[in-house]
Amino acid sequence: MVDRLVSCGIFLRASLYQKRGIEIREQLSQPGYDLEFSFAEKAVMKERLADILLRSETEEETVEAKTILQRLLEEEVKQPDEFKNVERRSRLYHNLGCLYINLGNLKQAKTFLSRALEGRKNQKPMPVQSVQETADLYIKALKLDGAFDEAGGVEVWLNNVIIPLASRPASPPDSDLIGGLRRPSSMGELSQAFAWCRENGFDIDMPGGFRFDTCDFMTRTSPLHKAIQDENVDVLKQMVGHVVSLETGGDLGVPTPLLLAASTKNRDIVGLLLRRGARVNVRDSAGLSPLHRCQSKSGGVNVAKLLLDDTPTLLDAVDNSGKTALFMACEMGNEKMVHFLLEQGANPNICQKTRRGPTLSPYLGGTNEVE
């Protein structure tokens, strides 16, 4: 009866029949009848009710549908681990996110849709069509909220990672191919790198293939970035020979591997990336170059030398605030770095153009050598 009423567009009456069905099932679960009414069955019936109410497109029914979905989600989260259902929880997040877009509550919409997307993309097997639907809605919410850069990053991920899966035949269950690379044996060429990825929560069996340089837009990192952050040189040596790009992350507003490596001031890592052809003339969202990012209160000279040997034009480059690396070294009181940059020919006048911040006098023998 409910389906027939829905097919005829009689949504309010259909919702009344659906509510009555739920009431009857709840009564039958009471003592004396003892017909179990599991949360899974109740969730199916109430999700159906919420869908019917939303189709009526009236304010009162929309509010009622939202309340039903919110309570279901609360119950889902409280379920014991053995009864939790990732698919159902992700669907509830998705439906609430869609509802909040229609209500104009973009903050809530973004929160629920990001959770839905995270849940769906981690399901095994991945429901590609559902992931695409949630990603499209998430992009819409981001754009409506003016977060165009983040929306663009999600679009890049969707187009490059998810959409190709929609037309790709599923891999055999025991396939030993990972991102175009044959999975090594436990003593093989990449075994240490793959084991490290597993230990750090990366799914090397993900649908469509695994890559060390794929940057996840939700976690805003890749195995390559994580290994650099941890300064794990041995794992990095295995990874860099098997990546498509050393410039990963830029599309998502994430620092490229070399930018991140410069921040660690680890000469071995920076040198490894440079030898593999990583671009030096890159900037992060604040306009910081690798030379800017290796500035701190101490150290960094060895990394700065590597960078300037490769790309001397970094020496007087300025960030979005008009600061050079020399200016930052002065700000941080890194005397060794200041002297090194001056020896390389850094222009001290650029530091003075902002008419604020540190002076170079202490590093110039007490005399002001700037114009």
C-alpha positions as CSV (number, residue, x, y, z in Angstrom):
1,M,0.0,0.0,0.0
2,V,2.8,2.4,0.9
3,D,4.6,1.8,-2.3
4,R,1.4,2.3,-4.3
5,L,0.7,5.6,-2.6
6,V,4.2,6.9,-3.2
7,S,4.1,5.9,-6.8
8,C,0.9,8.0,-7.1
9,G,2.5,11.0,-5.4
10,I,0.2,10.7,-2.3
11,F,3.1,11.2,0.1
12,L,1.2,12.4,3.3
13,R,-1.1,9.4,3.3
14,A,1.8,7.1,2.5
15,S,3.7,8.5,5.5
16,L,0.7,7.8,7.8
17,Y,0.6,4.2,6.6
18,Q,4.4,3.9,7.2
19,K,4.1,5.3,10.7
20,R,1.3,2.9,11.4
21,G,3.5,0.0,10.3
22,I,6.3,1.1,12.6
23,E,3.8,1.3,15.5
24,I,2.5,-2.2,14.9
25,R,6.0,-3.6,14.8
26,E,6.8,-1.9,18.1
27,Q,3.7,-3.2,19.7
28,L,4.5,-6.8,18.5
29,S,7.9,-6.5,20.2
30,Q,6.3,-5.9,23.6
31,P,6.0,-8.6,26.3
32,G,3.2,-11.0,25.4
33,Y,4.1,-10.9,21.7
34,D,7.9,-11.0,21.9
35,L,8.4,-10.6,18.2
36,E,11.9,-9.1,18.0
37,F,12.1,-5.6,16.3
38,S,15.8,-5.2,15.7
39,F,17.5,-1.9,15.3
40,A,18.4,-2.8,11.7
41,E,14.8,-3.5,10.8
42,K,13.6,-0.4,12.6
43,A,16.2,1.7,10.8
44,V,15.1,0.5,7.4
45,M,11.4,1.4,8.2
46,K,12.3,4.8,9.6
47,E,14.6,5.7,6.8
48,R,11.8,4.9,4.4
49,L,9.5,7.2,6.5
50,A,11.9,10.0,6.4
51,D,12.3,9.7,2.6
52,I,8.5,9.8,2.1
53,L,8.2,12.9,4.4
54,L,10.9,14.7,2.4
55,R,9.1,14.0,-0.8
56,S,6.1,15.8,0.5
57,E,8.2,19.0,0.3
58,T,6.4,20.8,3.2
59,E,8.2,22.5,6.0
60,E,6.5,20.5,8.8
61,E,7.3,17.2,7.2
62,T,10.9,18.2,6.4
63,V,11.5,19.1,10.1
64,E,10.0,15.7,11.1
65,A,12.2,13.9,8.6
66,K,15.3,15.6,9.9
67,T,14.4,14.6,13.5
68,I,13.9,11.0,12.4
69,L,17.3,10.9,10.7
70,Q,19.1,12.6,13.6
71,R,17.7,10.1,16.1
72,L,18.5,7.2,13.9
73,L,22.1,8.4,13.6
74,E,22.4,8.9,17.4
75,E,21.1,5.3,17.9
76,E,23.5,4.0,15.2
77,V,26.5,5.6,16.9
78,K,25.5,4.0,20.3
79,Q,25.1,0.5,18.9
80,P,27.6,-2.2,20.1
81,D,30.5,-2.7,17.7
82,E,29.1,-6.0,16.5
83,F,25.8,-4.3,15.4
84,K,27.3,-1.1,13.9
85,N,26.8,-0.7,10.2
86,V,29.2,1.5,8.3
87,E,27.0,1.5,5.2
88,R,23.9,2.6,7.2
89,R,25.8,5.3,9.2
90,S,27.3,6.7,6.0
91,R,23.9,6.8,4.3
92,L,22.4,8.7,7.3
93,Y,25.3,11.2,7.2
94,H,24.7,11.6,3.4
95,N,20.9,12.1,3.7
96,L,21.3,14.6,6.6
97,G,24.0,16.5,4.6
98,C,21.6,16.7,1.6
99,L,18.8,17.9,3.9
100,Y,21.0,20.6,5.5
101,I,22.0,21.9,2.1
102,N,18.3,22.4,1.3
103,L,17.8,24.1,4.6
104,G,20.7,26.4,4.0
105,N,22.8,25.2,6.9
106,L,26.0,24.8,5.1
107,K,28.2,24.3,8.1
108,Q,26.2,21.2,9.2
109,A,26.0,20.0,5.5
110,K,29.7,20.1,5.1
111,T,30.3,18.2,8.4
112,F,27.8,15.4,7.6
113,L,28.9,15.0,4.0
114,S,32.5,14.9,4.9
115,R,31.8,12.1,7.3
116,A,29.6,10.3,4.8
117,L,32.4,10.5,2.2
118,E,35.0,9.3,4.6
119,G,32.8,6.3,5.6
120,R,31.9,5.4,2.0
121,K,35.3,5.6,0.6
122,N,36.6,3.3,3.3
123,Q,34.0,0.6,2.7
124,K,35.3,-2.7,1.3
125,P,34.4,-3.1,-1.5
126,M,34.1,0.6,-2.1
127,P,30.6,1.6,-3.4
128,V,31.9,3.8,-6.2
129,Q,28.6,5.2,-7.3
130,S,27.7,6.2,-3.7
131,V,31.1,7.8,-3.2
132,Q,30.6,9.8,-6.3
133,E,27.1,10.9,-5.2
134,T,28.4,12.0,-1.8
135,A,31.4,13.7,-3.3
136,D,29.2,15.7,-5.7
137,L,27.1,16.9,-2.9
138,Y,30.1,17.8,-0.7
139,I,31.5,19.8,-3.6
140,K,28.2,21.6,-4.0
141,A,28.2,22.5,-0.2
142,L,31.7,23.7,-0.3
143,K,31.1,26.0,-3.3
144,L,27.9,27.3,-1.8
145,D,29.9,28.2,1.3
146,G,32.6,29.9,-0.8
147,A,35.3,27.2,-0.1
148,F,36.3,27.0,-3.8
149,D,39.9,25.9,-3.3
150,E,38.8,22.9,-1.1
151,A,36.0,22.1,-3.6
152,G,38.5,22.1,-6.4
153,G,40.7,19.7,-4.5
154,V,37.8,17.3,-4.0
155,E,37.0,17.6,-7.7
156,V,40.5,16.7,-8.6
157,W,40.4,13.6,-6.4
158,L,37.0,12.6,-7.7
159,N,38.0,12.9,-11.3
160,N,41.4,11.3,-11.0
161,V,40.7,8.5,-8.5
162,I,36.9,7.7,-8.2
163,I,35.4,8.3,-11.7
164,P,37.9,6.1,-13.5
165,L,36.8,3.3,-11.1
166,A,33.2,3.5,-12.4
167,S,34.2,2.1,-15.8
168,R,37.0,-0.1,-14.7
169,P,36.4,-3.9,-14.2
170,A,37.0,-5.1,-10.7
171,S,40.4,-6.6,-10.0
172,P,40.5,-10.3,-9.2
173,P,40.3,-10.8,-5.4
174,D,43.9,-12.2,-5.3
175,S,45.4,-9.7,-7.7
176,D,49.0,-8.9,-6.8
177,L,49.0,-5.6,-8.6
178,I,49.1,-2.4,-6.7
179,G,48.9,0.9,-8.6
180,G,50.7,-0.7,-11.6
181,L,53.3,-2.2,-9.3
182,R,53.5,-5.8,-8.7
183,R,53.2,-6.5,-5.0
184,P,56.6,-7.9,-3.8
185,S,57.0,-10.9,-1.7
186,S,57.7,-10.4,2.0
187,M,61.4,-10.1,1.2
188,G,60.8,-8.2,-2.1
189,E,62.0,-4.8,-3.2
190,L,59.2,-2.7,-1.7
191,S,58.2,-4.9,1.3
192,Q,59.5,-2.5,3.9
193,A,57.6,0.4,2.3
194,F,54.3,-1.5,2.1
195,A,54.7,-2.8,5.6
196,W,55.3,0.7,6.8
197,C,52.2,2.0,5.0
198,R,50.0,-0.7,6.6
199,E,51.4,0.2,10.1
200,N,50.5,3.8,9.4
201,G,46.9,3.2,8.4
202,F,47.3,3.4,4.6
203,D,45.1,0.9,2.6
204,I,47.5,-0.8,0.1
205,D,44.6,-3.0,-1.1
206,M,42.4,0.0,-2.0
207,P,40.2,-0.4,-5.1
208,G,41.8,0.9,-8.3
209,G,45.3,0.5,-7.0
210,F,47.6,2.0,-4.4
211,R,50.2,4.7,-5.0
212,F,52.7,6.2,-2.6
213,D,52.0,9.7,-4.0
214,T,48.2,9.7,-3.8
215,C,47.2,12.5,-1.5
216,D,43.9,11.9,0.3
217,F,41.8,15.1,0.4
218,M,40.3,14.2,3.8
219,T,43.5,13.4,5.7
220,R,45.5,15.8,3.5
221,T,48.4,13.5,3.4
222,S,50.0,10.7,1.3
223,P,52.3,7.9,2.3
224,L,55.1,10.0,0.7
225,H,54.2,13.0,2.9
226,K,53.9,10.9,6.0
227,A,57.3,9.3,5.5
228,I,58.9,12.7,5.0
229,Q,57.2,14.0,8.2
230,D,58.5,11.0,10.1
231,E,62.0,11.5,8.5
232,N,62.0,7.8,7.6
233,V,64.8,7.9,5.0
234,D,64.9,4.1,4.4
235,V,61.2,4.0,3.5
236,L,61.5,7.1,1.4
237,K,64.3,5.6,-0.7
238,Q,62.0,2.8,-1.7
239,M,59.0,5.1,-2.3
240,V,60.6,7.7,-4.5
241,G,61.6,5.2,-7.2
242,H,58.0,4.1,-7.6
243,V,55.9,7.3,-7.7
244,V,54.2,9.0,-10.6
245,S,54.9,12.5,-9.3
246,L,57.0,14.2,-6.7
247,E,54.7,17.3,-6.8
248,T,51.7,15.6,-5.2
249,G,49.5,17.7,-2.9
250,G,49.6,21.0,-4.7
251,D,46.1,20.6,-6.1
252,L,44.7,20.1,-2.6
253,G,46.6,23.0,-1.0
254,V,49.0,20.6,0.7
255,P,52.7,21.4,0.6
256,T,54.6,19.4,-2.0
257,P,57.0,16.7,-0.7
258,L,60.0,19.1,-1.1
259,L,58.3,21.9,0.7
260,L,57.5,19.6,3.6
261,A,61.0,18.1,3.6
262,A,62.5,21.6,3.8
263,S,60.5,22.2,7.0
264,T,62.2,19.2,8.6
265,K,65.7,20.6,7.7
266,N,66.7,17.0,7.0
267,R,69.5,17.2,4.5
268,D,69.3,13.6,3.5
269,I,65.6,13.8,2.6
270,V,65.9,17.1,0.7
271,G,69.0,15.8,-1.2
272,L,67.1,12.6,-2.1
273,L,64.1,14.5,-3.5
274,L,66.4,16.9,-5.4
275,R,68.3,14.0,-7.0
276,R,64.9,12.5,-8.1
277,G,64.0,15.7,-9.8
278,A,61.6,17.4,-7.4
279,R,60.8,21.0,-8.4
280,V,62.5,23.6,-6.2
281,N,60.8,26.7,-7.5
282,V,57.5,25.9,-5.8
283,R,55.4,27.8,-3.2
284,D,52.9,26.9,-0.5
285,S,49.6,28.7,0.1
286,A,51.5,31.5,2.0
287,G,54.0,32.0,-0.8
288,L,56.8,30.3,1.1
289,S,59.5,28.7,-1.0
290,P,61.5,25.7,0.2
291,L,64.2,28.2,1.3
292,H,61.7,30.1,3.4
293,R,60.4,26.8,5.0
294,C,63.8,25.7,6.2
295,Q,64.1,28.9,8.4
296,S,63.9,28.4,12.1
297,K,65.7,29.5,15.3
298,S,68.7,27.2,14.6
299,G,70.0,24.9,11.9
300,G,68.9,24.6,8.3
301,V,72.1,25.9,6.7
302,N,72.9,22.6,5.0
303,V,69.4,22.4,3.5
304,A,69.6,26.0,2.4
305,K,72.9,25.3,0.6
306,L,71.4,22.3,-1.3
307,L,68.4,24.4,-2.4
308,L,70.5,27.4,-3.5
309,D,73.0,25.2,-5.3
310,D,70.0,23.9,-7.3
311,T,68.0,27.1,-7.7
312,P,70.0,30.3,-6.9
313,T,67.0,32.5,-7.7
314,L,65.4,31.5,-4.4
315,L,67.8,33.7,-2.5
316,D,65.9,36.9,-2.7
317,A,62.4,35.5,-3.4
318,V,59.7,37.0,-1.2
319,D,56.6,35.3,0.3
320,N,53.0,36.7,0.3
321,S,54.0,39.1,3.1
322,G,57.1,40.4,1.2
323,K,59.6,38.6,3.4
324,T,62.8,37.0,2.1
325,A,64.5,34.0,3.7
326,L,67.0,36.5,5.1
327,F,64.3,38.5,6.7
328,M,62.9,35.4,8.4
329,A,66.3,34.3,9.6
330,C,66.7,37.7,11.2
331,E,63.3,37.4,12.8
332,M,64.2,34.1,14.3
333,G,67.6,35.1,15.4
334,N,69.4,32.4,13.5
335,E,72.8,34.0,13.2
336,K,74.5,31.2,11.3
337,M,71.7,31.3,8.6
338,V,71.9,35.1,8.4
339,H,75.7,35.0,7.8
340,F,75.3,32.2,5.3
341,L,72.6,34.0,3.3
342,L,74.6,37.2,3.3
343,E,77.7,35.3,2.1
344,Q,75.6,33.9,-0.8
345,G,74.8,37.5,-1.8
346,A,71.3,38.0,-0.3
347,N,70.1,41.5,-0.7
348,P,69.6,43.0,2.8
349,N,67.7,46.0,1.4
350,I,64.7,43.8,0.6
351,C,64.3,43.1,4.3
352,Q,64.0,46.8,5.0
353,K,61.2,47.6,2.4
354,T,58.5,46.5,4.8
355,R,59.7,49.1,7.3
356,R,59.1,46.7,10.1
357,G,60.5,43.6,11.7
358,P,64.1,42.8,12.6
359,T,67.2,44.9,11.7
360,L,70.3,43.5,10.1
361,S,72.7,45.7,12.1
362,P,73.7,43.0,14.7
363,Y,74.8,40.8,11.9
364,L,76.7,43.5,9.9
365,G,79.3,44.4,12.5
366,G,77.2,47.1,14.1
367,T,77.0,49.2,10.9
368,N,73.9,49.6,8.8
369,E,74.9,48.5,5.3
370,V,71.5,49.0,3.8
371,E,70.3,51.9,1.8
